[in-house]
């Protein structure tokens, strides 16, 4: 009697771990530059707006302005450290280095490859998102047990935007096309996410669009857990972020499969 053949499941843990372990090894070579750019840029926003406008605007929604910005800039850190690696790393490894072609020669399929890449980017984004909170603490933000949820919020948000970056890399003709996405999509998203001012001050049309912005829901969640302001709206924000992450992940995998598999 022959033994039953081993059934290969979707998203095999061993395949995911193999791809991610490679990413970890590579990260050890360039972590300083990546961490510097991912942490310093949002910190500059925090210092410029929190301390600059903070001298003109003391409170927003009964929250000291530096704390308001400090909790909001977390989403900016997550955005920068997920969408950009999703775009640039994917495009370079696919188009120029042909890394993905070589990896697909191993027992790894496109879904596992792209999922592992997205998960690794998202883990980093969740960690980098904590940096603005640490800086804000130096300027008066009080530690709160709810801040322990911030890396998880950053991770889920990172899955969505890393997947978005992979999707852009899959459909872009050249790397120069990323300039359009950065200027026309990513920049408006973080400007109307409630990071620097409440979206309630926006005109009705823009306010409705801002409510559909996943980054706004990241800001709202991080701000609420960091300041201890919990409400039913937070459950809706969780639902939006999870839905965004799942939809973007599936579309990104679908598009990359069509590019990598002839």
MIVEX-703214 format. One record per residue (C-alpha): x negated, y negated, z negated. Coordinates in steps of 0.1 Angstrom, whole numbers, plus 5000, padded with zeros to 4 digits. Example, Ala and Ser with C-alpha at 12.3 -4.5 7.8 and 13.67 -1.06 7.14 Angstrom:
% residues 2
+------+-------+------+
| east | north |   up |
+------+-------+------+
| 4877 |  5045 | 4922 |
| 4863 |  5011 | 4929 |
+------+-------+------+
END
This chain:
% residues 262
+------+-------+------+
| east | north |   up |
+------+-------+------+
| 5000 |  5000 | 5000 |
| 4985 |  4967 | 5011 |
| 4984 |  4938 | 4987 |
| 5008 |  4909 | 4996 |
| 4991 |  4880 | 5014 |
| 4984 |  4849 | 4993 |
| 5010 |  4823 | 5000 |
| 4995 |  4790 | 5008 |
| 5017 |  4763 | 4993 |
| 5020 |  4726 | 5002 |
| 4997 |  4703 | 4984 |
| 4975 |  4730 | 4970 |
| 4958 |  4717 | 4938 |
| 4925 |  4731 | 4949 |
| 4926 |  4713 | 4982 |
| 4936 |  4680 | 4965 |
| 4908 |  4684 | 4939 |
| 4883 |  4691 | 4966 |
| 4890 |  4659 | 4985 |
| 4892 |  4638 | 4954 |
| 4859 |  4652 | 4940 |
| 4842 |  4641 | 4972 |
| 4857 |  4606 | 4967 |
| 4844 |  4606 | 4931 |
| 4809 |  4614 | 4943 |
| 4810 |  4587 | 4970 |
| 4824 |  4562 | 4945 |
| 4793 |  4568 | 4923 |
| 4772 |  4552 | 4950 |
| 4792 |  4520 | 4955 |
| 4812 |  4515 | 4923 |
| 4795 |  4483 | 4913 |
| 4804 |  4464 | 4944 |
| 4840 |  4478 | 4945 |
| 4846 |  4471 | 4909 |
| 4832 |  4436 | 4912 |
| 4854 |  4426 | 4940 |
| 4885 |  4443 | 4926 |
| 4881 |  4428 | 4891 |
| 4866 |  4394 | 4898 |
| 4890 |  4381 | 4924 |
| 4922 |  4384 | 4903 |
| 4903 |  4372 | 4873 |
| 4895 |  4340 | 4892 |
| 4932 |  4336 | 4899 |
| 4939 |  4340 | 4862 |
| 4913 |  4314 | 4852 |
| 4922 |  4289 | 4879 |
| 4960 |  4291 | 4874 |
| 4961 |  4300 | 4838 |
| 4937 |  4274 | 4826 |
| 4942 |  4249 | 4854 |
| 4980 |  4247 | 4856 |
| 4981 |  4257 | 4819 |
| 4969 |  4222 | 4810 |
| 5000 |  4209 | 4829 |
| 5026 |  4236 | 4822 |
| 5025 |  4249 | 4786 |
| 5052 |  4275 | 4788 |
| 5073 |  4294 | 4814 |
| 5104 |  4313 | 4802 |
| 5092 |  4307 | 4766 |
| 5059 |  4324 | 4773 |
| 5026 |  4305 | 4771 |
| 5015 |  4299 | 4807 |
| 4981 |  4316 | 4804 |
| 4999 |  4348 | 4791 |
| 5025 |  4345 | 4819 |
| 4998 |  4344 | 4845 |
| 4976 |  4369 | 4828 |
| 5003 |  4396 | 4828 |
| 5013 |  4387 | 4863 |
| 4979 |  4388 | 4879 |
| 4977 |  4425 | 4870 |
| 4999 |  4432 | 4900 |
| 4975 |  4412 | 4922 |
| 4946 |  4433 | 4910 |
| 4965 |  4465 | 4918 |
| 4975 |  4452 | 4952 |
| 4939 |  4442 | 4962 |
| 4924 |  4475 | 4949 |
| 4949 |  4497 | 4967 |
| 4961 |  4481 | 5000 |
| 4926 |  4471 | 5012 |
| 4909 |  4504 | 5005 |
| 4939 |  4522 | 5021 |
| 4934 |  4502 | 5052 |
| 4897 |  4498 | 5056 |
| 4884 |  4531 | 5041 |
| 4910 |  4551 | 5061 |
| 4902 |  4534 | 5094 |
| 4865 |  4536 | 5090 |
| 4865 |  4573 | 5080 |
| 4889 |  4582 | 5107 |
| 4878 |  4561 | 5137 |
| 4841 |  4555 | 5131 |
| 4827 |  4581 | 5108 |
| 4850 |  4609 | 5120 |
| 4850 |  4621 | 5084 |
| 4886 |  4633 | 5085 |
| 4879 |  4655 | 5115 |
| 4852 |  4672 | 5097 |
| 4872 |  4677 | 5065 |
| 4901 |  4692 | 5084 |
| 4878 |  4720 | 5095 |
| 4880 |  4731 | 5059 |
| 4911 |  4748 | 5044 |
| 4927 |  4713 | 5040 |
| 4957 |  4700 | 5060 |
| 4965 |  4664 | 5068 |
| 4991 |  4661 | 5040 |
| 4967 |  4672 | 5014 |
| 4939 |  4651 | 5027 |
| 4959 |  4618 | 5029 |
| 4976 |  4625 | 4996 |
| 4943 |  4631 | 4978 |
| 4929 |  4599 | 4993 |
| 4960 |  4579 | 4981 |
| 4959 |  4594 | 4947 |
| 4922 |  4585 | 4942 |
| 4928 |  4550 | 4953 |
| 4958 |  4547 | 4930 |
| 4939 |  4559 | 4900 |
| 4913 |  4533 | 4905 |
| 4940 |  4506 | 4910 |
| 4956 |  4516 | 4877 |
| 4923 |  4512 | 4859 |
| 4914 |  4479 | 4876 |
| 4948 |  4465 | 4868 |
| 4938 |  4464 | 4831 |
| 4910 |  4439 | 4837 |
| 4932 |  4407 | 4838 |
| 4948 |  4417 | 4806 |
| 4915 |  4420 | 4788 |
| 4905 |  4386 | 4801 |
| 4938 |  4371 | 4791 |
| 4933 |  4384 | 4756 |
| 4902 |  4362 | 4753 |
| 4926 |  4332 | 4759 |
| 4953 |  4342 | 4734 |
| 4973 |  4372 | 4748 |
| 4981 |  4394 | 4718 |
| 4975 |  4431 | 4722 |
| 5007 |  4451 | 4723 |
| 5012 |  4489 | 4723 |
| 5033 |  4486 | 4754 |
| 5001 |  4477 | 4773 |
| 4992 |  4514 | 4773 |
| 5018 |  4518 | 4800 |
| 5001 |  4493 | 4823 |
| 4976 |  4518 | 4839 |
| 5006 |  4540 | 4848 |
| 5026 |  4511 | 4863 |
| 4995 |  4502 | 4883 |
| 4991 |  4538 | 4894 |
| 5026 |  4541 | 4908 |
| 5024 |  4507 | 4924 |
| 4990 |  4517 | 4938 |
| 5005 |  4548 | 4954 |
| 5029 |  4526 | 4973 |
| 5004 |  4500 | 4985 |
| 4976 |  4525 | 4992 |
| 5001 |  4544 | 5013 |
| 5010 |  4512 | 5031 |
| 4974 |  4506 | 5038 |
| 4970 |  4541 | 5052 |
| 5000 |  4535 | 5074 |
| 4985 |  4502 | 5087 |
| 4953 |  4520 | 5095 |
| 4972 |  4547 | 5114 |
| 4990 |  4523 | 5137 |
| 4963 |  4495 | 5140 |
| 4945 |  4494 | 5174 |
| 4914 |  4477 | 5160 |
| 4901 |  4468 | 5125 |
| 4907 |  4431 | 5134 |
| 4945 |  4438 | 5133 |
| 4942 |  4439 | 5096 |
| 4939 |  4401 | 5095 |
| 4976 |  4399 | 5106 |
| 4987 |  4422 | 5078 |
| 4967 |  4404 | 5052 |
| 4979 |  4369 | 5062 |
| 5015 |  4378 | 5072 |
| 5024 |  4405 | 5047 |
| 5001 |  4409 | 5017 |
| 4995 |  4372 | 5009 |
| 5032 |  4363 | 5009 |
| 5040 |  4394 | 4988 |
| 5017 |  4383 | 4959 |
| 5027 |  4347 | 4962 |
| 5064 |  4354 | 4957 |
| 5060 |  4382 | 4932 |
| 5066 |  4360 | 4901 |
| 5029 |  4360 | 4892 |
| 5025 |  4322 | 4890 |
| 5061 |  4310 | 4887 |
| 5095 |  4326 | 4882 |
| 5113 |  4337 | 4913 |
| 5145 |  4321 | 4900 |
| 5131 |  4288 | 4912 |
| 5131 |  4299 | 4948 |
| 5159 |  4291 | 4973 |
| 5186 |  4318 | 4974 |
| 5173 |  4335 | 5005 |
| 5137 |  4337 | 4993 |
| 5149 |  4348 | 4959 |
| 5168 |  4377 | 4974 |
| 5137 |  4387 | 4994 |
| 5115 |  4384 | 4963 |
| 5138 |  4408 | 4945 |
| 5131 |  4434 | 4972 |
| 5093 |  4429 | 4968 |
| 5078 |  4459 | 4951 |
| 5050 |  4437 | 4937 |
| 5076 |  4416 | 4919 |
| 5088 |  4447 | 4901 |
| 5053 |  4456 | 4891 |
| 5049 |  4421 | 4877 |
| 5082 |  4423 | 4858 |
| 5073 |  4457 | 4843 |
| 5038 |  4447 | 4833 |
| 5050 |  4415 | 4818 |
| 5078 |  4431 | 4798 |
| 5057 |  4460 | 4784 |
| 5028 |  4436 | 4775 |
| 5050 |  4411 | 4758 |
| 5075 |  4435 | 4743 |
| 5105 |  4423 | 4763 |
| 5123 |  4454 | 4773 |
| 5156 |  4456 | 4791 |
| 5178 |  4476 | 4815 |
| 5162 |  4457 | 4844 |
| 5130 |  4476 | 4837 |
| 5146 |  4509 | 4847 |
| 5156 |  4494 | 4880 |
| 5120 |  4482 | 4885 |
| 5107 |  4517 | 4878 |
| 5132 |  4530 | 4904 |
| 5121 |  4505 | 4930 |
| 5084 |  4513 | 4925 |
| 5089 |  4551 | 4926 |
| 5111 |  4549 | 4957 |
| 5086 |  4526 | 4974 |
| 5057 |  4549 | 4966 |
| 5075 |  4580 | 4979 |
| 5088 |  4564 | 5011 |
| 5054 |  4549 | 5019 |
| 5036 |  4581 | 5011 |
| 5058 |  4602 | 5034 |
| 5055 |  4577 | 5063 |
| 5018 |  4574 | 5059 |
| 5013 |  4612 | 5060 |
| 5036 |  4614 | 5090 |
| 5017 |  4587 | 5110 |
| 4983 |  4601 | 5101 |
| 4994 |  4636 | 5111 |
| 5004 |  4623 | 5145 |
| 4969 |  4607 | 5149 |
| 4947 |  4635 | 5136 |
| 4965 |  4665 | 5150 |
| 4966 |  4668 | 5188 |
+------+-------+------+
END
